Amino acid sequence: MLLVSGQSNLDQPPRYSLQLDPAGHFKIEWSLDYSQEIVKFHLTAKISRHSWFAVGFSDHGEVTSADLLVFWADAIRVNHLVDAHTDQRGILYPDNSQDYQVTAVSSHIVQGEGHLESFLTRHPGIQRGLELHRIRKSWYATNIRNGRSDRYIQFKGHHRSRRIWRGPWRHSDDNQVGGEGRNRRPKASFIKLDVNFQRKFRTCDREDYALDNGTTHVIYIEEILTGDTPLGQSVTSLRHGVQKAQILKPEVVQPPFPDDTWTFEVRAPKISVPASETTYWWHTTRLPDIPQRHHIIKYEGVIAPGSEDLVHHMEVFHCVTHKGSSIPYFSGPGLGEGKPQGLGVCRHVIGAWAMGAQAMVYPEQAGVPVGGSGFSRYVLLEIHYNNPYKKSGIVDTSGIRFYVTSHLRQFEAGIMELGLEYTNKMAVPPGQKRFSLSGYCVPGCTAKGLPPRGIHVFASQLHTHLTGRRVITRHVTYSGSDVTERSELNRDDHYSSHFQEIRRLEPPVTVMPGDALITTCDYDTRGRTSATVGGFSISDEMCVNYIHYYPKTDLEVCKSSVETKALDTFLFLLNRISGANVSPAMGYRASYTNIEWTAVTTDLLDQLYATSPLSMQCNASDGGRLPGHWSHTPIPKLPGSTAQPIQLDNTKC
């Protein structure tokens, strides 16, 4: 069922890696071939001799409607690898089209008498070129060289012949891959498996997951094998887990660093990680004394040994203070949102890392200023610990390493906020599978705030709270009556609020004065019974894109919300027509809570947001508005008839 070639798919060491489980039994590594649009994986797994396992992908980490590579050993200790999928009920089936190409496999028994089995190039006599065919309800593999047929496996629903590799791959006790010699029962309880396999970014198979450059939810399953095969059974109640990564990372060439480049680290001070599922830890500290102005040109996460499965994400915030002033010392757990008292000035992100993220390398034209006269040395390190097994006794010293140089780049890099204002004027009704909110950076604001030659956006960090499922920032330009959609400023069709890394955009996107930037977030509130309003609490919602760009301008916030008068009129009419207990006087949060959410009221709110004028935040770095009229601003004209994100055809090749 899986084609195996005679050469490893990993011509060089994998560039990226991801540990899947807290025990370290499952790990994937990968590299990318953009010219062929192929991902080359290396999977390491340590499993019980009596277990089967699967690893693969799904939209948001579900084991239903998932794309899986499945491994098991049958009663006579023959191992099987199958490209499979689950349906909406979670039933596991083999794919009609086997699109995962296994290129090398090795396995051995851990802590026992099992002999290391290495296939393909290590055993040139391995059987290849087998033909799989069906006779009644059984599958047979025929060796094309000698015509001998061996019964393979019995299952239903898979009916297309193909050339495959299926040798008698066993855990034998001698040097014969076919296990013709003695077959003593091993004493070990684990099998150590290494698999090299590859697949296309998009296989054109509806049973396969289409890889993209957004978040990929990598799932794994391990369970005791109770029959001849795991195929045909439901996996919804089985042991499984999920990790998140950006599999299709952009190819970014690191520019050469100046000879005087040096590093410093902002790290946790031997934190005893609480035995709680979720902890946000804040720690204030000071940067090194840098008398001369420098530029940060790179940063990367530094994860302490033993904390690889606990550190979910980290951010370093620069605290902007007046010369000679200080901030209060703080080191301890806090809330998921907001900061301890006195630390509100710590809001400029200068470094961030999330699980699976690579180093952030700035383009050779730009750097982030640090040091020099009047520069505040205070920073706040935030670490999110994800400890689902509630481990105790872990001491963590993770943090972020910064690379700096006195050779200043041509431009200073800046960060701008796009999307929705942090306000309870916006809300998402309960029980919605998909409800969209959009925040606008209007042409009038970019015309005021951007330099004549525009800015170059080279990185982006998307942000929502718990109900966010997809985020996109569209880029629209105007020339007379022509409205044109340009390259997006980031898109994540499988967004997770638990995986918010800063991602490079390659090549950078140029935004000119007069352009519009529309950030749209899709929310899933099927698990909620009352409206979710905008706000700072983790149970509220946001819709933001923090873009990294150069050259730095004074425009720091370009966000919108529904015009206040339009929302007040909506509540007034809802009260008069249906008698709803709502009014601006009682507050927007209370009004949204009191609305009886039906298909009609949900559609009315959607239409309000889609057609009403905007209240704009077109703010400078000091928090004040840029000159202009920012109330009752019309929604920018968009190409097409809808403001919803463009749909991708995941089966298009």
C-alpha positions as CSV (number, residue, x, y, z in Angstrom):
1,M,0.0,0.0,0.0
2,L,3.0,2.3,0.3
3,L,5.6,2.8,-2.3
4,V,9.2,2.4,-1.0
5,S,12.1,3.6,-3.0
6,G,15.7,2.4,-2.5
7,Q,17.1,5.7,-1.3
8,S,16.4,7.7,1.9
9,N,14.3,10.8,1.4
10,L,16.5,12.8,3.9
11,D,19.6,13.7,1.8
12,Q,20.6,16.1,4.6
13,P,19.6,16.4,8.3
14,P,16.0,17.5,8.9
15,R,15.7,21.3,9.5
16,Y,12.7,21.3,11.8
17,S,11.6,19.0,14.6
18,L,8.6,18.6,16.9
19,Q,8.2,16.4,20.0
20,L,4.6,15.1,20.0
21,D,4.1,13.6,23.4
22,P,5.2,14.6,27.0
23,A,7.0,11.2,27.4
24,G,9.2,11.8,24.3
25,H,8.0,8.6,22.6
26,F,7.0,10.3,19.4
27,K,9.0,12.8,17.4
28,I,8.8,14.1,13.9
29,E,11.5,15.9,12.0
30,W,11.1,17.4,8.5
31,S,12.7,19.3,5.7
32,L,11.1,21.0,2.7
33,D,11.6,20.7,-1.1
34,Y,9.7,23.7,-2.5
35,S,10.9,22.9,-6.1
36,Q,9.0,19.6,-6.0
37,E,6.4,20.7,-3.4
38,I,7.4,17.8,-1.1
39,V,7.7,17.4,2.6
40,K,10.3,14.9,3.8
41,F,9.6,13.5,7.2
42,H,11.5,11.4,9.7
43,L,9.4,9.8,12.4
44,T,10.8,8.3,15.6
45,A,8.4,6.2,17.7
46,K,8.7,4.0,20.7
47,I,5.7,1.8,21.1
48,S,4.5,-1.2,23.0
49,R,5.0,-4.5,21.1
50,H,1.3,-5.0,21.3
51,S,0.2,-1.6,20.2
52,W,-0.5,0.2,17.0
53,F,0.0,3.8,16.4
54,A,-0.9,6.5,13.9
55,V,0.4,10.0,13.2
56,G,-1.1,12.6,10.8
57,F,-3.1,15.8,10.5
58,S,-6.6,17.2,11.0
59,D,-8.2,20.7,10.7
60,H,-8.0,21.6,14.4
61,G,-6.6,18.5,16.1
62,E,-9.7,16.3,15.9
63,V,-9.3,12.5,15.4
64,T,-12.4,12.6,13.1
65,S,-11.9,13.5,9.4
66,A,-8.2,13.1,9.9
67,D,-5.4,12.1,7.5
68,L,-3.2,9.4,9.1
69,L,-0.1,7.2,8.5
70,V,-0.9,4.0,10.5
71,F,1.6,1.4,11.8
72,W,0.9,-2.0,13.3
73,A,2.4,-5.5,13.7
74,D,0.2,-8.5,13.1
75,A,0.0,-11.8,14.9
76,I,3.0,-13.2,13.0
77,R,5.0,-10.1,13.7
78,V,4.8,-8.6,10.1
79,N,4.7,-4.8,10.3
80,H,2.4,-2.7,8.2
81,L,2.4,1.0,7.2
82,V,-0.8,2.4,5.6
83,D,-2.0,5.7,4.3
84,A,-5.4,6.0,6.0
85,H,-8.1,8.4,7.1
86,T,-11.0,8.7,9.5
87,D,-14.5,9.7,8.5
88,Q,-16.8,12.0,10.4
89,R,-17.6,9.3,12.9
90,G,-13.9,8.5,13.5
91,I,-13.9,5.2,11.7
92,L,-10.4,4.4,10.4
93,Y,-10.2,3.4,6.7
94,P,-7.3,2.9,4.2
95,D,-7.1,5.5,1.5
96,N,-8.0,4.5,-2.0
97,S,-4.9,6.5,-3.2
98,Q,-1.7,5.8,-1.2
99,D,0.1,9.1,-1.3
100,Y,2.7,8.7,1.5
101,Q,5.9,7.4,0.0
102,V,8.0,5.5,2.6
103,T,11.7,5.6,1.7
104,A,13.4,4.0,4.6
105,V,12.4,2.0,7.7
106,S,14.2,0.5,10.6
107,S,13.0,-1.1,13.8
108,H,14.5,-2.9,16.8
109,I,13.4,-4.2,20.1
110,V,14.2,-2.0,23.1
111,Q,15.7,-3.7,26.2
112,G,15.4,-7.2,24.8
113,E,16.8,-9.8,22.5
114,G,15.4,-8.3,19.3
115,H,17.8,-7.7,16.5
116,L,18.1,-4.3,14.8
117,E,16.4,-4.5,11.5
118,S,17.4,-2.0,8.8
119,F,15.8,-2.1,5.4
120,L,16.4,-0.9,1.9
121,T,20.0,0.2,1.4
122,R,21.2,-1.9,4.4
123,H,19.5,-5.0,3.0
124,P,19.8,-4.9,-0.8
125,G,18.0,-8.3,-1.0
126,I,14.8,-6.9,0.3
127,Q,11.7,-7.8,-1.8
128,R,10.5,-4.8,-3.8
129,G,8.1,-4.4,-6.7
130,L,5.1,-6.3,-5.2
131,E,1.7,-6.1,-6.7
132,L,-1.3,-5.9,-4.4
133,H,-4.5,-7.5,-5.6
134,R,-7.8,-8.7,-4.2
135,I,-9.2,-12.2,-4.2
136,R,-12.6,-12.3,-2.6
137,K,-12.2,-10.5,0.7
138,S,-8.4,-10.9,1.1
139,W,-5.5,-9.0,-0.2
140,Y,-2.5,-10.8,-1.7
141,A,1.0,-9.4,-2.5
142,T,2.6,-11.0,-5.6
143,N,6.3,-10.8,-6.1
144,I,6.7,-9.7,-9.7
145,R,10.1,-11.4,-9.9
146,N,9.0,-15.0,-8.9
147,G,5.2,-14.9,-9.1
148,R,4.8,-16.1,-5.5
149,S,1.7,-14.8,-3.8
150,D,1.5,-14.2,0.0
151,R,-1.8,-13.4,1.7
152,Y,-1.4,-9.9,3.0
153,I,-4.3,-8.6,5.1
154,Q,-8.1,-8.8,5.1
155,F,-10.3,-5.7,5.2
156,K,-13.1,-4.0,3.3
157,G,-13.5,-1.0,1.2
158,H,-10.1,-0.8,-0.5
159,H,-10.1,-2.0,-4.1
160,R,-7.5,-0.6,-6.4
161,S,-4.5,-2.5,-7.5
162,R,-1.1,-0.7,-7.4
163,R,2.6,-1.4,-7.3
164,I,3.7,-1.3,-3.7
165,W,6.4,-2.5,-1.4
166,R,5.4,-5.1,1.1
167,G,8.2,-7.4,2.1
168,P,7.9,-9.8,5.0
169,W,9.3,-7.2,7.4
170,R,9.5,-8.8,10.8
171,H,11.3,-8.4,14.1
172,S,13.7,-11.4,13.7
173,D,16.4,-12.8,15.9
174,D,18.9,-13.4,13.2
175,N,20.3,-11.5,10.2
176,Q,17.6,-12.6,7.8
177,V,15.0,-9.9,7.1
178,G,12.5,-12.5,6.3
179,G,12.9,-14.2,9.7
180,E,13.6,-17.6,8.2
181,G,15.8,-18.6,11.2
182,R,14.9,-18.9,14.9
183,N,12.0,-16.9,16.2
184,R,12.6,-16.7,19.9
185,R,10.0,-14.6,21.8
186,P,11.7,-11.3,22.7
187,K,11.7,-10.2,26.3
188,A,11.3,-6.5,25.5
189,S,8.1,-4.6,25.8
190,F,8.9,-1.8,23.3
191,I,9.6,-1.4,19.6
192,K,11.8,1.5,18.5
193,L,10.8,2.5,15.0
194,D,12.3,5.0,12.6
195,V,10.5,5.8,9.4
196,N,11.5,8.2,6.5
197,F,8.5,9.1,4.4
198,Q,7.4,12.0,2.1
199,R,4.3,13.4,0.6
200,K,3.2,16.3,-1.7
201,F,2.0,19.5,-0.2
202,R,-1.2,18.8,-1.9
203,T,-1.9,15.3,-3.1
204,C,-5.2,16.1,-4.9
205,D,-6.8,13.4,-2.8
206,R,-9.9,14.4,-0.8
207,E,-8.9,11.8,1.9
208,D,-5.6,13.6,2.5
209,Y,-5.0,16.8,4.4
210,A,-3.8,19.7,2.2
211,L,-0.7,21.2,3.8
212,D,-0.4,25.0,3.8
213,N,1.7,27.7,5.4
214,G,-0.6,28.2,8.3
215,T,-0.9,26.2,11.5
216,T,-0.9,22.4,11.1
217,H,-2.4,20.3,13.9
218,V,-0.3,17.1,14.1
219,I,-2.1,14.3,15.9
220,Y,-1.0,10.9,17.1
221,I,-2.8,7.8,18.4
222,E,-1.4,4.8,20.3
223,E,-3.6,1.9,21.4
224,I,-3.4,-1.9,22.1
225,L,-4.1,-3.9,19.0
226,T,-7.1,-6.2,19.7
227,G,-7.4,-7.9,16.3
228,D,-5.5,-8.4,13.1
229,T,-5.7,-4.7,12.1
230,P,-6.8,-1.4,13.5
231,L,-8.6,-0.6,10.2
232,G,-12.3,-0.5,10.4
233,Q,-12.6,0.6,14.1
234,S,-13.5,3.9,15.7
235,V,-10.7,5.9,17.2
236,T,-12.7,8.6,19.0
237,S,-12.3,7.0,22.4
238,L,-8.6,6.0,22.0
239,R,-5.6,7.6,23.6
240,H,-4.4,10.4,21.4
241,G,-2.7,13.8,21.5
242,V,-2.0,16.9,19.3
243,Q,0.8,19.3,18.7
244,K,0.8,22.4,16.5
245,A,3.5,23.5,14.1
246,Q,4.0,25.5,10.9
247,I,5.0,22.6,8.6
248,L,5.4,24.7,5.4
249,K,7.8,27.3,6.8
250,P,9.1,29.9,4.3
251,E,12.7,29.6,2.9
252,V,14.4,32.5,4.5
253,V,18.1,33.1,3.7
254,Q,19.9,34.4,6.7
255,P,22.1,37.4,5.8
256,P,25.7,37.4,7.1
257,F,26.1,38.8,10.5
258,P,28.7,41.5,11.3
259,D,31.9,40.4,13.1
260,D,30.9,42.3,16.3
261,T,27.6,40.4,16.7
262,W,27.1,39.2,20.2
263,T,24.2,37.7,22.2
264,F,22.4,38.2,25.5
265,E,19.6,36.2,27.0
266,V,16.4,37.0,28.9
267,R,15.7,33.9,30.9
268,A,13.5,32.6,33.7
269,P,15.2,32.7,37.1
270,K,14.9,28.9,38.0
271,I,11.1,28.9,38.1
272,S,9.4,26.0,39.9
273,V,6.7,25.2,37.3
274,P,3.4,24.9,39.1
275,A,1.6,21.5,38.9
276,S,-1.3,23.2,37.0
277,E,-2.5,22.6,33.5
278,T,-2.0,26.3,32.5
279,T,0.3,28.9,34.0
280,Y,1.3,32.3,32.8
281,W,4.5,33.4,34.5
282,W,5.7,37.0,34.4
283,H,9.3,38.0,35.4
284,T,10.7,41.5,35.2
285,T,14.4,42.0,34.6
286,R,16.9,44.4,33.0
287,L,18.8,44.2,29.7
288,P,22.6,44.5,29.7
289,D,23.9,48.0,29.8
290,I,24.5,49.0,26.2
291,P,25.8,52.5,26.1
292,Q,25.9,52.7,22.3
293,R,22.8,52.1,20.2
294,H,22.6,48.6,18.7
295,H,20.2,46.7,16.5
296,I,18.6,43.3,17.3
297,I,19.0,41.3,14.1
298,K,17.9,37.9,15.3
299,Y,16.3,36.1,18.3
300,E,15.5,32.5,19.1
301,G,13.9,30.5,21.9
302,V,16.2,28.8,24.4
303,I,14.4,25.9,26.1
304,A,15.8,24.4,29.3
305,P,16.4,20.6,29.2
306,G,13.4,18.8,30.6
307,S,11.0,21.7,29.7
308,E,10.5,20.8,26.0
309,D,7.0,19.7,26.5
310,L,6.0,22.4,29.1
311,V,7.0,25.7,27.5
312,H,4.2,26.6,25.2
313,H,5.2,30.1,24.2
314,M,7.3,33.1,25.5
315,E,7.3,36.8,24.8
316,V,9.7,39.6,25.9
317,F,8.1,43.0,26.3
318,H,10.1,46.2,26.4
319,C,9.0,48.5,29.2
320,V,9.0,52.1,27.9
321,T,9.8,54.4,30.9
322,H,11.1,57.9,31.3
323,K,14.8,58.4,31.9
324,G,15.6,57.7,35.6
325,S,12.3,56.0,36.4
326,S,11.8,52.3,37.1
327,I,9.1,49.6,37.2
328,P,8.1,47.3,40.1
329,Y,9.8,44.0,40.4
330,F,7.5,41.0,39.7
331,S,8.2,37.3,39.3
332,G,5.2,35.0,39.7
333,P,2.1,33.5,38.0
334,G,-0.6,35.8,36.8
335,L,-3.7,35.8,34.6
336,G,-3.9,34.7,30.9
337,E,-4.5,38.3,29.9
338,G,-3.5,41.6,31.3
339,K,-0.4,42.4,33.3
340,P,0.4,43.0,37.0
341,Q,-0.2,46.5,38.3
342,G,2.5,48.9,37.2
343,L,3.6,46.9,34.3
344,G,1.2,48.3,31.7
345,V,4.2,50.2,30.1
346,C,5.7,46.8,29.2
347,R,3.8,46.4,25.9
348,H,6.3,46.5,23.0
349,V,7.2,43.0,21.9
350,I,10.9,42.6,21.0
351,G,11.0,38.8,21.0
352,A,8.6,36.0,20.9
353,W,8.7,32.2,20.6
354,A,6.1,29.4,20.3
355,M,6.4,25.7,20.4
356,G,7.8,24.5,17.0
357,A,9.0,28.0,16.0
358,Q,12.3,28.6,14.3
359,A,14.6,31.6,15.0
360,M,13.4,35.0,13.9
361,V,16.0,36.5,11.6
362,Y,15.4,40.1,10.5
363,P,15.9,41.1,6.9
364,E,19.3,42.6,6.1
365,Q,17.7,46.1,5.7
366,A,16.2,46.3,9.2
367,G,16.8,45.8,13.0
368,V,15.1,46.6,16.3
369,P,16.9,49.4,18.3
370,V,18.2,48.6,21.7
371,G,20.6,50.5,24.0
372,G,21.9,54.0,23.8
373,S,21.2,57.2,25.7
374,G,17.8,57.3,27.3
375,F,16.9,53.7,26.4
376,S,14.9,51.9,29.1
377,R,16.6,48.6,30.1
378,Y,13.5,47.1,31.7
379,V,11.8,44.2,30.1
380,L,9.0,41.7,31.1
381,L,9.4,38.0,30.2
382,E,6.1,36.1,29.9
383,I,6.1,32.3,29.7
384,H,3.1,30.2,29.1
385,Y,3.5,26.7,30.6
386,N,1.2,24.0,29.3
387,N,1.3,21.1,31.9
388,P,-1.6,18.8,31.1
389,Y,-0.2,16.0,33.2
390,K,0.4,18.4,36.1
391,K,4.0,17.4,36.6
392,S,5.7,18.7,39.7
393,G,9.3,19.3,40.6
394,I,10.2,20.9,37.3
395,V,12.6,23.9,37.5
396,D,12.7,25.9,34.3
397,T,15.2,28.5,33.1
398,S,13.9,28.9,29.5
399,G,14.0,32.2,27.7
400,I,14.9,34.1,24.5
401,R,18.4,34.7,23.1
402,F,19.0,38.0,21.2
403,Y,21.7,38.7,18.6
404,V,22.7,42.3,18.5
405,T,25.3,44.4,16.6
406,S,26.6,48.0,16.7
407,H,26.5,48.0,12.9
408,L,23.1,49.7,12.5
409,R,20.9,48.6,9.6
410,Q,19.5,51.0,7.1
411,F,16.0,51.0,8.7
412,E,14.5,50.6,12.1
413,A,11.8,47.9,12.2
414,G,8.4,48.7,13.7
415,I,5.3,46.9,14.9
416,M,1.8,47.9,13.9
417,E,-1.6,46.6,15.2
418,L,-4.3,45.8,12.6
419,G,-7.8,44.5,13.2
420,L,-10.5,45.2,15.7
421,E,-10.4,47.6,18.6
422,Y,-10.4,46.1,22.1
423,T,-14.0,47.0,22.7
424,N,-17.3,45.3,23.8
425,K,-19.1,47.0,20.9
426,M,-18.2,43.9,18.9
427,A,-19.7,40.5,19.8
428,V,-20.1,36.9,18.5
429,P,-23.5,35.2,19.1
430,P,-23.5,31.8,20.8
431,G,-23.9,28.5,19.1
432,Q,-22.2,29.6,15.9
433,K,-20.1,27.1,13.8
434,R,-18.6,30.1,12.0
435,F,-19.2,33.8,12.6
436,S,-16.9,36.4,11.1
437,L,-15.8,39.8,12.4
438,S,-13.6,42.2,10.4
439,G,-11.4,45.0,11.4
440,Y,-10.3,47.7,8.9
441,C,-7.2,49.7,8.4
442,V,-8.8,52.2,6.0
443,P,-7.2,54.0,3.1
444,G,-7.4,57.4,4.8
445,C,-5.3,56.1,7.7
446,T,-2.6,54.6,5.7
447,A,-2.5,57.8,3.6
448,K,-1.8,59.8,6.7
449,G,0.5,57.4,8.5
450,L,2.7,55.7,5.9
451,P,5.7,57.2,4.2
452,P,5.5,58.0,0.4
453,R,7.4,54.9,-0.6
454,G,5.3,52.7,1.7
455,I,6.4,50.1,4.2
456,H,7.6,46.5,3.8
457,V,5.9,43.9,6.0
458,F,8.2,41.0,6.6
459,A,6.5,39.2,9.6
460,S,3.2,38.8,11.2
461,Q,1.6,37.5,14.4
462,L,-2.1,36.7,14.4
463,H,-4.1,36.9,17.6
464,T,-7.5,35.9,18.9
465,H,-8.7,34.3,22.1
466,L,-10.3,30.9,22.6
467,T,-13.0,30.8,20.0
468,G,-10.9,31.9,17.0
469,R,-10.6,29.4,14.2
470,R,-9.3,31.3,11.2
471,V,-7.6,34.6,10.6
472,I,-6.6,36.4,7.4
473,T,-5.4,40.0,6.6
474,R,-6.3,41.0,3.0
475,H,-4.5,43.7,1.2
476,V,-6.5,45.9,-1.2
477,T,-5.2,48.7,-3.5
478,Y,-7.0,51.4,-5.3
479,S,-6.4,53.2,-8.6
480,G,-9.2,55.4,-9.7
481,S,-12.2,53.1,-9.9
482,D,-10.1,49.9,-10.0
483,V,-10.0,47.8,-6.8
484,T,-7.3,45.2,-6.7
485,E,-6.5,42.5,-4.1
486,R,-2.8,42.0,-3.5
487,S,-0.7,39.5,-1.5
488,E,-2.2,38.7,1.9
489,L,-0.5,39.9,5.1
490,N,-0.7,36.4,6.6
491,R,-3.4,33.8,6.6
492,D,-4.1,30.8,8.9
493,D,-7.0,28.6,7.9
494,H,-6.4,26.3,10.9
495,Y,-5.6,28.9,13.5
496,S,-5.2,28.0,17.2
497,S,-5.1,30.5,20.0
498,H,-2.6,28.2,21.7
499,F,-0.1,28.6,19.0
500,Q,0.6,32.3,18.2
501,E,4.1,32.5,16.7
502,I,5.6,35.4,14.7
503,R,5.9,34.2,11.1
504,R,8.0,35.5,8.4
505,L,6.4,36.6,5.1
506,E,8.6,35.8,2.2
507,P,8.9,37.8,0.1
508,P,7.9,40.9,2.2
509,V,4.7,42.6,1.2
510,T,4.8,46.3,0.3
511,V,1.9,48.4,1.6
512,M,1.5,51.9,0.1
513,P,-0.3,55.0,1.4
514,G,-4.0,54.8,0.5
515,D,-4.1,51.0,0.7
516,A,-6.6,49.1,2.8
517,L,-5.8,46.2,5.2
518,I,-8.8,44.1,6.3
519,T,-8.3,41.5,9.1
520,T,-11.1,39.0,9.3
521,C,-11.5,36.4,12.1
522,D,-13.8,33.4,12.1
523,Y,-15.1,32.2,15.5
524,D,-16.7,28.9,16.7
525,T,-19.0,29.5,19.6
526,R,-20.9,26.2,19.6
527,G,-19.7,25.5,23.1
528,R,-21.1,28.8,24.5
529,T,-24.6,29.7,25.6
530,S,-24.3,33.5,25.7
531,A,-22.7,36.1,23.5
532,T,-18.9,36.5,23.4
533,V,-18.0,40.2,23.5
534,G,-14.8,41.9,22.6
535,G,-12.4,42.6,25.5
536,F,-9.2,41.7,27.3
537,S,-10.4,38.7,29.3
538,I,-9.4,35.3,27.9
539,S,-13.2,34.5,27.7
540,D,-13.7,37.6,25.6
541,E,-12.5,37.9,22.0
542,M,-10.0,39.8,19.9
543,C,-9.1,40.0,16.3
544,V,-5.6,41.4,15.7
545,N,-2.6,41.1,13.4
546,Y,0.7,42.5,14.8
547,I,2.7,43.2,11.6
548,H,6.5,43.7,11.7
549,Y,7.7,46.1,9.0
550,Y,10.3,48.7,8.0
551,P,10.9,51.6,7.9
552,K,9.3,52.4,11.2
553,T,6.6,55.1,11.1
554,D,4.6,56.9,13.8
555,L,1.5,54.9,12.9
556,E,1.2,52.2,15.5
557,V,-2.5,51.2,15.6
558,C,-4.9,51.0,12.6
559,K,-8.0,49.3,13.9
560,S,-11.8,49.8,13.8
561,S,-15.1,48.9,15.4
562,V,-18.7,49.4,14.5
563,E,-19.8,53.1,14.6
564,T,-21.3,53.8,18.1
565,K,-24.4,55.5,16.7
566,A,-25.1,52.6,14.3
567,L,-24.9,50.1,17.2
568,D,-27.1,52.2,19.4
569,T,-29.8,52.4,16.7
570,F,-29.6,48.6,16.3
571,L,-30.3,48.1,20.0
572,F,-33.1,50.7,20.0
573,L,-34.9,49.0,17.1
574,L,-34.4,45.5,18.7
575,N,-36.0,46.8,21.9
576,R,-38.9,48.4,20.0
577,I,-39.6,45.5,17.6
578,S,-39.0,42.4,19.8
579,G,-39.1,43.9,23.3
580,A,-35.5,42.8,24.0
581,N,-34.1,44.1,27.3
582,V,-31.3,46.0,25.6
583,S,-30.2,49.6,25.5
584,P,-27.0,51.6,25.3
585,A,-27.6,52.9,28.8
586,M,-27.2,49.4,30.4
587,G,-23.9,48.9,28.5
588,Y,-23.1,46.8,25.4
589,R,-21.9,43.7,27.3
590,A,-25.2,43.5,29.2
591,S,-27.2,44.2,26.1
592,Y,-25.5,41.4,24.1
593,T,-26.0,39.1,27.0
594,N,-29.8,39.9,27.1
595,I,-30.4,39.3,23.4
596,E,-32.3,36.1,22.6
597,W,-30.1,34.7,19.9
598,T,-32.0,33.2,17.0
599,A,-31.2,32.8,13.4
600,V,-32.9,36.1,12.8
601,T,-31.1,38.1,15.4
602,T,-27.7,36.6,14.5
603,D,-28.3,37.5,10.8
604,L,-29.3,41.1,11.8
605,L,-26.1,41.5,13.8
606,D,-24.0,40.2,10.9
607,Q,-25.7,42.7,8.5
608,L,-25.1,45.5,11.0
609,Y,-21.3,44.8,11.1
610,A,-21.1,44.3,7.3
611,T,-22.9,47.6,6.3
612,S,-22.5,50.1,9.1
613,P,-19.8,52.8,9.1
614,L,-16.7,52.5,11.2
615,S,-15.2,54.1,14.3
616,M,-11.4,54.2,13.6
617,Q,-8.3,54.1,15.8
618,C,-5.7,55.7,13.6
619,N,-3.2,56.1,16.4
620,A,0.4,57.3,16.8
621,S,2.9,55.6,19.1
622,D,2.1,58.1,21.9
623,G,-1.5,56.9,21.9
624,G,-3.0,60.0,20.2
625,R,-5.0,60.0,17.0
626,L,-3.3,61.1,13.8
627,P,-4.9,64.2,12.2
628,G,-8.1,63.4,10.5
629,H,-11.8,62.6,11.0
630,W,-12.0,59.0,12.3
631,S,-15.7,58.6,13.1
632,H,-18.5,57.5,10.7
633,T,-15.8,56.2,8.3
634,P,-17.2,54.2,5.4
635,I,-16.1,50.5,5.0
636,P,-13.5,50.3,2.2
637,K,-14.7,49.1,-1.1
638,L,-13.6,45.5,-1.7
639,P,-13.2,43.4,-4.8
640,G,-16.1,41.0,-5.3
641,S,-19.4,41.0,-3.4
642,T,-18.3,39.8,0.0
643,A,-15.8,40.7,2.7
644,Q,-15.3,37.1,3.7
645,P,-11.9,35.5,3.1
646,I,-11.3,33.9,-0.3
647,Q,-12.0,30.2,-0.2
648,L,-9.1,27.9,-1.1
649,D,-9.7,24.8,-3.1
650,N,-7.6,22.2,-1.2
651,T,-8.0,19.6,-4.0
652,K,-6.7,21.9,-6.8
653,C,-3.4,20.8,-8.3
